Every structure is written in structure tokens, then in C-alpha cells.
Amino acid sequence: MRKNIVLFFILAMSLSLYADTAVKNIRLPKPDTKSRVSVEQALNERRTERLIGEPALSLKEAGQLLWAAQGVTDGRGYRTAPSAGALFPLETYVAAGNVSGLEPGVYRYIPAEHALALIKKGDVRKELSAAAMGQRVVANAPITIIFSAVYPRITGRYGDRGIMYTHMEAGHAGQNIYLQAVSMGMATVAVGAFDEKQAQKVLGVPAGEPVTYVFPAGKKR
């Protein structure tokens, strides 16, 4: 009996230690919902910018771009970008290489928590650039936002047409990144030329989530 109690105590201590050391999601600063830049001005000034500087972004700046892409905007779970049937087949990742207070690595954005979950440690920007046909902007930008598609979330209701809806949603979310970048005086570029399988491997994205769109972003150079 005494032996069982001792074993139980050791197991309890081990579980407690594990809970204390487990990787926790990184909460992002609350996003801004107002700025001095109107929607009309942002539309007028929206441009593709490949001259993105290398200076670090703050965690708030990175979080603001992610919120613009797929942030939750009300208690029903609706987001900044429209989604067919509110099924949200996109997953959003960020390859962070130079963000103040954030370890370089690949993170998954969790819209409901406005938080990041670490997927892979280490700066993968050069490898991701190689997957994107050597485009230097991907290697130099402090962050790159990546969308992947989880088609079963939407094809169960809409069949193969759900695949088209997913790509439309990625376009909506990408435009949001562009407009938010303008509002923040920053730059981004939509990248569609990449080796899908290589990008998945570099990012650690599951095989069932094809990468659909890539957005390096940062301060203007």
C-alpha cells in the first residue's frame, strides 16, 4: 500500500512538472480597430512592395497584420475576411525571423485567442525563400504570413466547389493584409510562385494542408 502511495506521489509530481514546463500559446497584444487612415485612402495607396526592410517588427505589429488577415471580430466567431458558410477552411501561419520578443520560428495563428502556437523553432526564412523560387523578399522580410487550406472543412458542405471558395477566401484575407500594411505604413507582397511540397516541409505544415498563399511583410525600405 505504502509503495503504491509513493508511486502515485511521483507520478503526480511528474505531471505537475510537465504542466509547468509545457509550451504555452503566446498571447498577442490587443489589435487596434481604429486608425487615422481611411479605407478609401488605404485602397488608393495599396501597392505591391518588394522593397521590404529588415528591421524588427514589434509583437503588436505582427499581431495586427495577423488579426487583419483572420482575426475574430465578434462573439459568433466571424472574422475579418468573409468565409463561405462561416466554415473557415484557412489556417494561418507566420514564419517569424525578426520580431522583438518572439523567438524565431514558425507559428500557427489561433484566431479565437489572438495568439500564436509554436510549430517549429528556428529561422526558416532562407529555406522558405528557396521554396519560393529564390525570391529574396521572403528571406529578408522580418515575417512572412502563410495561408494553408484544410479543404474537408468546406467540401463536406459544398463539394468540390468548396475548393474554389477556399481560394477566394485566401484572396480576401490577403487583401486585408495589404490594406492593414498601408494603414501601418508598412509593405507586403503577394507571393504565389512556390513549390508547395517544399514549402510544407520547411514550415512543418501537415501534408493535408496545401500552402495556398505567401505574404512577406515588414517596414518599407
Contacts in CASP RR format, 6 or more apart in sequence:
PFRMAT RR
TARGET T0000
AUTHOR 0000-0000-0000
METHOD contacts of the structure
MODEL  1
MRKNIVLFFILAMSLSLYADTAVKNIRLPKPDTKSRVSVEQALNERRTER
LIGEPALSLKEAGQLLWAAQGVTDGRGYRTAPSAGALFPLETYVAAGNVS
GLEPGVYRYIPAEHALALIKKGDVRKELSAAAMGQRVVANAPITIIFSAV
YPRITGRYGDRGIMYTHMEAGHAGQNIYLQAVSMGMATVAVGAFDEKQAQ
KVLGVPAGEPVTYVFPAGKKR
23 118 0 8 1.000
25 110 0 8 1.000
25 113 0 8 1.000
25 115 0 8 1.000
25 116 0 8 1.000
25 117 0 8 1.000
26 102 0 8 1.000
26 107 0 8 1.000
26 115 0 8 1.000
26 116 0 8 1.000
26 117 0 8 1.000
26 118 0 8 1.000
27 113 0 8 1.000
27 114 0 8 1.000
27 115 0 8 1.000
28 59 0 8 1.000
28 60 0 8 1.000
28 62 0 8 1.000
28 63 0 8 1.000
28 66 0 8 1.000
28 67 0 8 1.000
28 114 0 8 1.000
28 115 0 8 1.000
28 116 0 8 1.000
29 59 0 8 1.000
29 60 0 8 1.000
29 63 0 8 1.000
30 114 0 8 1.000
31 63 0 8 1.000
31 64 0 8 1.000
31 67 0 8 1.000
31 68 0 8 1.000
31 71 0 8 1.000
31 114 0 8 1.000
32 64 0 8 1.000
35 183 0 8 1.000
35 184 0 8 1.000
37 182 0 8 1.000
37 183 0 8 1.000
39 179 0 8 1.000
41 182 0 8 1.000
42 179 0 8 1.000
42 182 0 8 1.000
42 183 0 8 1.000
43 179 0 8 1.000
45 182 0 8 1.000
46 178 0 8 1.000
46 179 0 8 1.000
46 182 0 8 1.000
48 188 0 8 1.000
48 189 0 8 1.000
48 190 0 8 1.000
49 181 0 8 1.000
49 187 0 8 1.000
49 188 0 8 1.000
49 189 0 8 1.000
49 220 0 8 1.000
50 137 0 8 1.000
50 189 0 8 1.000
51 187 0 8 1.000
51 220 0 8 1.000
51 221 0 8 1.000
52 137 0 8 1.000
52 140 0 8 1.000
52 141 0 8 1.000
52 187 0 8 1.000
52 188 0 8 1.000
52 189 0 8 1.000
52 216 0 8 1.000
52 217 0 8 1.000
52 218 0 8 1.000
52 219 0 8 1.000
52 220 0 8 1.000
52 221 0 8 1.000
53 140 0 8 1.000
53 141 0 8 1.000
53 142 0 8 1.000
53 187 0 8 1.000
53 218 0 8 1.000
53 219 0 8 1.000
53 220 0 8 1.000
53 221 0 8 1.000
54 98 0 8 1.000
54 140 0 8 1.000
54 141 0 8 1.000
54 142 0 8 1.000
54 221 0 8 1.000
55 98 0 8 1.000
55 142 0 8 1.000
55 219 0 8 1.000
56 98 0 8 1.000
56 99 0 8 1.000
56 100 0 8 1.000
56 142 0 8 1.000
57 98 0 8 1.000
57 99 0 8 1.000
57 100 0 8 1.000
57 142 0 8 1.000
57 143 0 8 1.000
57 218 0 8 1.000
57 219 0 8 1.000
58 99 0 8 1.000
58 100 0 8 1.000
59 99 0 8 1.000
59 100 0 8 1.000
59 101 0 8 1.000
59 102 0 8 1.000
61 184 0 8 1.000
61 186 0 8 1.000
61 218 0 8 1.000
62 94 0 8 1.000
62 96 0 8 1.000
62 99 0 8 1.000
62 102 0 8 1.000
62 142 0 8 1.000
62 143 0 8 1.000
63 114 0 8 1.000
64 180 0 8 1.000
64 184 0 8 1.000
65 143 0 8 1.000
65 145 0 8 1.000
65 177 0 8 1.000
65 180 0 8 1.000
65 181 0 8 1.000
65 184 0 8 1.000
65 186 0 8 1.000
65 188 0 8 1.000
65 217 0 8 1.000
66 92 0 8 1.000
66 94 0 8 1.000
66 109 0 8 1.000
66 145 0 8 1.000
67 80 0 8 1.000
67 114 0 8 1.000
68 80 0 8 1.000
68 176 0 8 1.000
68 177 0 8 1.000
68 179 0 8 1.000
68 180 0 8 1.000
69 80 0 8 1.000
69 81 0 8 1.000
69 92 0 8 1.000
69 109 0 8 1.000
69 145 0 8 1.000
69 147 0 8 1.000
69 173 0 8 1.000
69 174 0 8 1.000
69 176 0 8 1.000
69 177 0 8 1.000
69 180 0 8 1.000
69 215 0 8 1.000
70 79 0 8 1.000
70 80 0 8 1.000
70 81 0 8 1.000
70 88 0 8 1.000
70 90 0 8 1.000
70 92 0 8 1.000
70 109 0 8 1.000
70 111 0 8 1.000
70 173 0 8 1.000
71 79 0 8 1.000
71 80 0 8 1.000
71 111 0 8 1.000
71 114 0 8 1.000
72 78 0 8 1.000
72 79 0 8 1.000
72 111 0 8 1.000
72 112 0 8 1.000
72 114 0 8 1.000
73 79 0 8 1.000
73 80 0 8 1.000
76 86 0 8 1.000
77 86 0 8 1.000
77 111 0 8 1.000
77 112 0 8 1.000
78 86 0 8 1.000
79 88 0 8 1.000
79 111 0 8 1.000
80 173 0 8 1.000
80 176 0 8 1.000
81 169 0 8 1.000
81 171 0 8 1.000
81 172 0 8 1.000
81 173 0 8 1.000
81 174 0 8 1.000
81 176 0 8 1.000
82 169 0 8 1.000
82 172 0 8 1.000
83 89 0 8 1.000
83 90 0 8 1.000
83 165 0 8 1.000
83 169 0 8 1.000
84 154 0 8 1.000
84 158 0 8 1.000
84 162 0 8 1.000
84 165 0 8 1.000
84 168 0 8 1.000
84 169 0 8 1.000
85 154 0 8 1.000
85 157 0 8 1.000
87 153 0 8 1.000
87 154 0 8 1.000
87 157 0 8 1.000
88 111 0 8 1.000
88 153 0 8 1.000
88 169 0 8 1.000
89 149 0 8 1.000
89 150 0 8 1.000
89 151 0 8 1.000
89 153 0 8 1.000
89 154 0 8 1.000
89 162 0 8 1.000
89 165 0 8 1.000
89 166 0 8 1.000
89 169 0 8 1.000
90 147 0 8 1.000
90 148 0 8 1.000
90 149 0 8 1.000
90 150 0 8 1.000
90 166 0 8 1.000
90 169 0 8 1.000
90 170 0 8 1.000
90 173 0 8 1.000
90 212 0 8 1.000
91 108 0 8 1.000
91 147 0 8 1.000
91 148 0 8 1.000
91 149 0 8 1.000
91 150 0 8 1.000
91 205 0 8 1.000
91 209 0 8 1.000
92 108 0 8 1.000
92 109 0 8 1.000
92 111 0 8 1.000
92 145 0 8 1.000
92 146 0 8 1.000
92 147 0 8 1.000
92 173 0 8 1.000
93 106 0 8 1.000
93 107 0 8 1.000
93 108 0 8 1.000
93 109 0 8 1.000
93 119 0 8 1.000
93 145 0 8 1.000
93 146 0 8 1.000
93 147 0 8 1.000
93 148 0 8 1.000
93 203 0 8 1.000
93 205 0 8 1.000
94 106 0 8 1.000
94 107 0 8 1.000
94 109 0 8 1.000
94 116 0 8 1.000
94 143 0 8 1.000
94 144 0 8 1.000
94 145 0 8 1.000
94 146 0 8 1.000
95 105 0 8 1.000
95 106 0 8 1.000
95 124 0 8 1.000
95 125 0 8 1.000
95 128 0 8 1.000
95 143 0 8 1.000
95 144 0 8 1.000
95 146 0 8 1.000
95 203 0 8 1.000
96 102 0 8 1.000
96 103 0 8 1.000
96 104 0 8 1.000
96 105 0 8 1.000
96 106 0 8 1.000
96 107 0 8 1.000
96 142 0 8 1.000
96 143 0 8 1.000
97 104 0 8 1.000
97 105 0 8 1.000
97 123 0 8 1.000
97 125 0 8 1.000
97 142 0 8 1.000
97 143 0 8 1.000
98 104 0 8 1.000
98 142 0 8 1.000
98 143 0 8 1.000
99 142 0 8 1.000
99 143 0 8 1.000
102 116 0 8 1.000
103 118 0 8 1.000
103 121 0 8 1.000
103 122 0 8 1.000
104 121 0 8 1.000
104 122 0 8 1.000
104 123 0 8 1.000
105 118 0 8 1.000
105 119 0 8 1.000
105 120 0 8 1.000
105 121 0 8 1.000
105 122 0 8 1.000
105 123 0 8 1.000
105 124 0 8 1.000
106 118 0 8 1.000
106 119 0 8 1.000
106 120 0 8 1.000
106 122 0 8 1.000
106 124 0 8 1.000
106 203 0 8 1.000
106 204 0 8 1.000
107 116 0 8 1.000
107 117 0 8 1.000
107 118 0 8 1.000
107 119 0 8 1.000
108 116 0 8 1.000
108 117 0 8 1.000
108 119 0 8 1.000
109 115 0 8 1.000
109 116 0 8 1.000
110 116 0 8 1.000
110 117 0 8 1.000
119 203 0 8 1.000
119 204 0 8 1.000
119 205 0 8 1.000
120 203 0 8 1.000
120 204 0 8 1.000
124 202 0 8 1.000
124 203 0 8 1.000
125 138 0 8 1.000
125 139 0 8 1.000
125 140 0 8 1.000
125 141 0 8 1.000
125 144 0 8 1.000
126 139 0 8 1.000
127 202 0 8 1.000
128 138 0 8 1.000
128 139 0 8 1.000
128 144 0 8 1.000
128 199 0 8 1.000
128 202 0 8 1.000
128 203 0 8 1.000
128 214 0 8 1.000
129 135 0 8 1.000
129 136 0 8 1.000
129 138 0 8 1.000
129 139 0 8 1.000
130 198 0 8 1.000
130 202 0 8 1.000
131 194 0 8 1.000
131 195 0 8 1.000
131 198 0 8 1.000
131 199 0 8 1.000
131 201 0 8 1.000
131 202 0 8 1.000
132 138 0 8 1.000
132 191 0 8 1.000
132 192 0 8 1.000
132 193 0 8 1.000
132 194 0 8 1.000
132 195 0 8 1.000
132 199 0 8 1.000
132 214 0 8 1.000
133 193 0 8 1.000
133 194 0 8 1.000
133 195 0 8 1.000
135 191 0 8 1.000
135 193 0 8 1.000
137 189 0 8 1.000
137 191 0 8 1.000
137 216 0 8 1.000
138 144 0 8 1.000
138 191 0 8 1.000
138 214 0 8 1.000
138 216 0 8 1.000
140 216 0 8 1.000
141 216 0 8 1.000
141 217 0 8 1.000
141 218 0 8 1.000
142 217 0 8 1.000
142 218 0 8 1.000
142 219 0 8 1.000
143 216 0 8 1.000
143 217 0 8 1.000
143 218 0 8 1.000
144 214 0 8 1.000
144 215 0 8 1.000
144 216 0 8 1.000
144 217 0 8 1.000
145 177 0 8 1.000
145 214 0 8 1.000
145 215 0 8 1.000
145 216 0 8 1.000
145 217 0 8 1.000
146 199 0 8 1.000
146 203 0 8 1.000
146 205 0 8 1.000
146 211 0 8 1.000
146 213 0 8 1.000
146 214 0 8 1.000
146 215 0 8 1.000
147 170 0 8 1.000
147 173 0 8 1.000
147 174 0 8 1.000
147 211 0 8 1.000
147 212 0 8 1.000
147 213 0 8 1.000
147 214 0 8 1.000
148 200 0 8 1.000
148 205 0 8 1.000
148 209 0 8 1.000
148 210 0 8 1.000
148 211 0 8 1.000
148 212 0 8 1.000
149 163 0 8 1.000
149 166 0 8 1.000
149 167 0 8 1.000
149 170 0 8 1.000
149 209 0 8 1.000
149 210 0 8 1.000
149 212 0 8 1.000
150 208 0 8 1.000
150 209 0 8 1.000
151 162 0 8 1.000
151 163 0 8 1.000
151 166 0 8 1.000
154 162 0 8 1.000
154 163 0 8 1.000
154 165 0 8 1.000
154 166 0 8 1.000
155 162 0 8 1.000
155 163 0 8 1.000
158 165 0 8 1.000
166 212 0 8 1.000
167 212 0 8 1.000
170 212 0 8 1.000
170 213 0 8 1.000
171 213 0 8 1.000
173 213 0 8 1.000
174 190 0 8 1.000
174 213 0 8 1.000
174 215 0 8 1.000
177 188 0 8 1.000
177 215 0 8 1.000
177 217 0 8 1.000
178 188 0 8 1.000
178 190 0 8 1.000
181 187 0 8 1.000
181 188 0 8 1.000
181 217 0 8 1.000
181 218 0 8 1.000
185 219 0 8 1.000
185 220 0 8 1.000
186 217 0 8 1.000
186 218 0 8 1.000
186 219 0 8 1.000
186 220 0 8 1.000
187 217 0 8 1.000
187 218 0 8 1.000
187 219 0 8 1.000
187 220 0 8 1.000
187 221 0 8 1.000
188 215 0 8 1.000
188 216 0 8 1.000
188 217 0 8 1.000
188 218 0 8 1.000
189 215 0 8 1.000
189 216 0 8 1.000
190 213 0 8 1.000
190 214 0 8 1.000
190 215 0 8 1.000
191 213 0 8 1.000
191 214 0 8 1.000
191 215 0 8 1.000
191 216 0 8 1.000
192 213 0 8 1.000
192 214 0 8 1.000
194 211 0 8 1.000
194 214 0 8 1.000
196 210 0 8 1.000
196 211 0 8 1.000
199 205 0 8 1.000
199 211 0 8 1.000
199 214 0 8 1.000
200 206 0 8 1.000
200 207 0 8 1.000
200 209 0 8 1.000
200 210 0 8 1.000
200 211 0 8 1.000
203 211 0 8 1.000
205 211 0 8 1.000
END
